[in-house]
């Protein structure tokens, strides 16, 4: 396996870190590229972080390595931002804005994946 992350144990610390940086970036970048209240941005951050962590970090990163996990996270994040904006009243977010948000998160993902890979069994 390329860059294995331990399978056992609670998800806690890594998911909290991911939620904080994804939500923080969403709160900072969203006002420049779209429209949403801070509470809506928190929900967007929670959903994007959760899906991205479960798919990109717990599955793709383990089995395909960092490069593919970053690509998967970018596609999943952009799609999730767009889908959530389509169903959340008061959220205005176009394709370009979703790509911009996903790009900002992807930059953080590179560092986050490195952190997960170097922490191994101590971070899940």
C-alpha positions, 0 to 999 in steps of 0.5 A: 500500500502507498502511504498507509494510515492505521485502520484502528481507533477513533476518527476524532483528532484528524477529523477535528483538524480537518473540520477546522481547516475546511470550515475556516477556509470556507468561512474566509473564501466564500464571501469573495466567491459566493454568498452564504451566512456563517451558519450555512458556511459551517454546515458546508464546512462540516459536510465537505470535511466529513465526506472528504475525510471518509472518502479521500483520507480513509479510503483513497489515501490508504490505497492509492497514495497522496497524489490520488487522494488530493485529486479525489478530494478536489473533485469531491469537494467541488461537487459537494460545494455545488450540490449543497449550494443547490439544496441550501436556501440562501446559498449562492455558489456557482461552478467557478466558486465551487472550484475556487473553494475546492482549490483552497481546501486542496492546498490544505489537503496536501499538508493534511495528508502529509500529517496523516501519513507521518502520524501513522497509528497515532492519528485516525 
